[in-house]
Amino acid sequence: MADQSTARIRNALHSPVSPARVAAIVVIGAVAIGAALRAYPSLRHTQLVRELQRADEHEAPRVREQLAKLHGPRAFQVFSSFLASPTSNLRLQGLEGLRENGGDTALIGCLPLMDDWDARIRVRIAEMATMSSVPPSADVLLACVEDEDDWVREIAVKALGGWLPEAGRSRPRFLSVLAGAVDAPEPAVVGHIMSVMRREAGVDFGYRNDSPLTERRAALARWRAWWAHAAPPAGPPPSAYRITHSVPAPPFAVTDTAGSSWSLRSVRGRTLLLHFFGTWCGPCEREMTELEALHRRHPEVAVVALGIAEKGAEDLIAYARRKGITYPLALCPDSVSEAYGDIHKVPVTFLVDGEGRIRRRYDGSRDPSTYERALEALRIR
């Protein structure tokens, strides 16, 4: 029967214009259109995921919105599947998609990623916790107070300080955890904590972020004298999240401004701090100088900086001379910036262990204490 129907359609197509031929064309067209419509969601999904992997912070919201419209009620499941992606850019977009489409409950599904090597993901989860009303949010932030990343710590400290007046039975625990972080090396983090303590005590201890170190220490001594009598009973502090996830680092090969060659293979056995920067980048300037101090403190760590969108090696040489930089600088090939996550903005810093695995990624300038804590964690491992 099927063979006879096919034969009739074939004959109609080859016959002069007739109702039968028109009908055959309509049938074939309908079948082709139906097949295309069935395939469209899958093809469109693949196209949007590829765009999302490479999208910057300005393009990504548009692509996520198109994905959500394409999948409708299944959008939450689609974005959840991205959390298991080997690509950190896609894991990050999964978090953003869950936040936009899942509300408060999205936080619970994202918590396993607090062991991720990409700090963008852990910063985003901390930010999600500040906006969530589900029970784990306070525990997440309490653990983040002891995080090795100063961005994560600052997010947690600011949020807990804001929640404190309405913390109820959790108030002693909040205060105790904040008090335990006053020895943080970043004045901004300590400044937030001392602002909370000033409100609690009704006393200005005199701590100012921009004060000389001796004055900040004197202010903390005054606070400690008050805290010795005012500290409420509280349970043990929460443990910080351990960063255990890692991936193989993409191979690279560059020649620095002194003519020396550097590659992933050449630094095998040493920790590598790979820093992407620009001589035209304002936020990079302070960090480049701070990395020089780290380079001198830790000669066992290979520090290599790659210049993005530079005119030539002469600009790097002049920049290094002006800033007093002695660690290697090299022009960054497009292939390397693409391999390391299609980097759009700088500074971006990677820590790669002696086995060639990426252990940390930081987007944006960090306090030197963040790198010190991360290097210590890698040594302990």
N, C-alpha and C positions, 0 to 999 in steps of 0.2 A: 504493500500500500504506500509506504513512504517513498519507494523508488518511483512509483507511478506519479505521485504528487510532485516530486522533484522534476520528473521528465516534463510534466505539464507546464511548470514554471519556466523551465529552460526553453521549451518550444514557444511559449508566449513571448519571452524576451526577444527571440529571434524572428518573430512574426511581424508583419506590418503593424502599424499603430492600430491597436484594437482595445476594447474594454478589458480583455484578458491580459494584454501586455501591461496596461496601466495598473491593473490590480496586482500583478506580479511585482512590479516596481514598488508599489506601496507596501506590500508585505515585506519585501527584502529591506526597504528603508526602515520600516517599523522595528524589525528584528535588530538591525544595526544600531538604531537609536537606543533601543532598550538595553543592548549590551553596553553601549557607551555610558548610559545613565547608571547602570549597575557598577561599572568600573570607576566612575568619576570619584566617589568618595574616597576610595583607596588611593587613586592617583593623586588627588588633591591633598590628602593627608600626608603622603610621602613628600610632596613638594613643600608643604608648609613646615614639616619637621626639618627639612634641609635648610629652609630659610631661617628657622628658629635657632638652629645650631650656630649660625654665623651672624645672627642679628645683634646689633648693639642695643644699648639701653633705650634708645629712641625708637628703633624699629620693632623691638620685641613685643611691646604691648599690642600693636596692630596685628601681628602674626598670631599671638595668643587669642585675641578676640575672634579672628577668623577660624581658628581651630575650634574654639568653643561653639561657634555658630554651626560649624560643619557637623559636630558630633552631638550637639544638643544635650539631652539628659546624660549621655555617656561621657561628657567632657571630663568629669571628675575622675573617672576610671582611666581615661587617656592620659591626663596629666600625672596621675599616680604611677602609671607605667614608666614615665620618664625618670622617676627617682632611682630606678635600677640601671639607668643608662651608663655605659662606660665613659661617656662624654660629660665633663663637668658642666659645660655650658647648658646642656640639655637637662641635667639634674636641677640646675638653678632655675631654668624656665619651668620645670615641673613644679617646683616650690611656688613660683609666682602664680602659675595657673591654678594650683590648689587654693592659694590664698584668695584669688579672685572668684573662684567657683565653689569653694567648699566651706567658707566661713570659719567659725571657731574650731570646728572639728578637724580642720585640715592640719592643725598643729600636731595632733597625736600621730598621724601617719608620717609626719616629717621627722620625728625625733630620732629614728635610727641614723639619720644623716649627720648627727652631731659628732660622729667620728670621722667626718669627711676631711680630706686634706685641703680642700678648696675653702679658704676662709670666707669667700662670698656666700657660700651656702650656710655656714654656721652663723654669720652675721645676720643673714635673712631670717633664720629660724629664731634667733634671739629677738629680732624685731617683731616677728609674728607673735611671740610669747607676750610681748608688751601690749598687744592689741587683742589678746584672747581672754575669754572668761572661763575656759575649761580648766578643771582642777590642776593638770600638770603644769600650767603656765608659771605659777609661782616657784615650783620646784626647779623648772628649767632655768629661770633667772637666778635663783639662789646658787645653782651650780655654775652659772656663767660668771658670777662674781670672781671666781678663782680661775677663769679661763686664761690661757697663755696669750691670747690676742687682746691688745688694749682696746680695740674697737668693741669687741664683745663685752669686755668688762665694763666699759663706760655705758653701753646700752643698758646692761643689767642694773648697775648702780643707780642710774637716773630713774629707771622704772620703779625699782623697789622703794626708793626715796619718795616717789610720788604716791605709791600705794600705801605707805606706812600709816597715815592718819586713819585709814579705814581697814587696817589689817586685822583688827580684832585679836583673836587668840594667837595669830601668827606674828603679832608685833614683836614679842621678845626675840623670836628667831630671826626676823628681818634685821633687827638692830644688831644682834650678835654677829651675823654674817657680814654686815656692813662694817662693823667695828674691826673685824678680823682682816679687812682689806685696806686699812689705813696705811699700811706700810708699802702699798703699791708704789712703784717708782714714777708713775705718771702724775704730775700735779693736777691734771684735769680730773682724773678719777678720784683722787684724794679730796679735791675741792668739792666735788658733789657730795661725798660722804660727810665732810665737815659742815656743809650747808645743812644736811639733815640733823647732825648732832647739835648744831647751833639752835635749830628749831626745837629740838627735844629738851635741851638744857635751859633754853632761854638766856643763854650766855654766848657772847661772841668771843671765840677763842683766838681770834686774830689771824686765822689762816687765809692767805690769799695766794692764788695760783702763781702770780707773777712776782711774789716777794722773793728776796734772797733766800738761799737754802737755810741759813742760820735762823732766820725769822720763821720759816715754815716749821723747822724742828722745834723751836720754842713754843709755837702755837700747838703742835701735837703733844708736847710735854704737858701743857696746861689742860688739854683735853684728856689725856691719860689720867691725870690726877682726879679729874671729875668722874671719869668712867670707872675708876677703881671702886667707887662707892655707889655709882648709879647703874652699873651693868645688871640687867635682869637675868634671871636663870634661863638658860636655853639649852636645847639638845645639841648633839654633835653637829659640826658644820657639814654641809653636803660635799660630796666628792666632785671635783671638776671632771668634765667629760674628757676621756682619753681619745686622742686622735690616732686611730689604728689603720685607717684606709690609706692605700697608696696605689700608684700605677707606674708602669715603666715610663721613664722620661724619653721623649723623642730624641733621636740622635741629632747632633748639630756639629758644625765645623766652621770656625771663624778665625780670622787673623787680626790680632790687636794692632794698635797704633805703633807698637814697637817692633812689629814684624813677627811676633811669636804666634804659634798656632795653638788654638784651644778647641777641644772637642769633648764630648761626653766620655769618650774612651780615654782621653789624656788625663782626666781627673778621677779615673776609676780608683776606688779605695779612699777617696777624700769626700767630705761633705762639700757640695757646691752651692753657693748662693748666686743664682743667675738673676740679674736685675735688668729689666727693660726700662729705659728712660729716654728722655729727649733733652738736648741742650736748650731747647725752646720751652721746656716745661717748668713752670714756676714751682709747683709742689715738689718737683724732683730735686731742686737745688739743696734744700736742707738735708734730705735723706742721703744724697750722694756724699755729703760731707760726713754724716753720721756713719755711713758704711765704711768710710776711710778709717774712722776710729775703731770700728768692729774688725776691719781687716788687720789693724795693728795689734789688737787684743787677741785675735784668733788666727795666727799664721797657718794653723792646720786646716783652716777653711779656705777653699778656693773661691774668691769673689771675682766674678766676671760681669761687666756691665755692657749691655748691647744698646746702641743708640738707634732709635726708631725715627724714620723720616728725616735723616740728616743729609746735608749737601755733600759732605765728604769727610775724610779722615782728619783734614786740617782743623775742622771745627771741633772735633773731639780732642785733638792735641791741645788746642788753645784753651778749651774748657777745663781739661785736667790740670794744666799749668795754673790757670786762674784759681781753681778750687783746691789745689794742693793734693790732688788725687794720685795715688801711686798704684792702685790695683788696675788690672787690664781693662781697657775700653776698646770696643770694636763696633764697626757698623753692623747693623742687624739685617741679614738677608730676609726678604719677604717670606721665603720658605720656612724660616725658623719662627718668625712671629705667627705664621699660620699654624705651624705644627704645635705650638704651645698654646693653642686655644684661640687662634684668630684674634690676636690682641689689637684692640681699637684705641684704648686709652692707656696712658702711663702716669705714674710708675706702676709696674707689676713685678713682683718678686717671687721666685721659686726657690725652695730648698730641696735639693736632690741628695739622697744619701750615697754612701760609698758603693752601693750595689746598683746605682743608676735608676733608683725609683724616686718619683716625686713624692715628697712627704708634706709639703706645704705650698700653698699659693696665696699671696696677699695682693689684692688690688687696692691701690692707694698707699700713701706714705704711712708708715708705722713708727711708733715709738721704738727706740733701740731695745727696750726691755722685751718687746715681743719676739724679736729675733734671738735674744739671749735665752729666753724661756724655751723657745722652740729648739735651739741648738742643744740646750741641756736635756730636753726630752729625747732628742735623737741619740745623745751619748748614753742615756740610761737604757735605751732600747738595746 
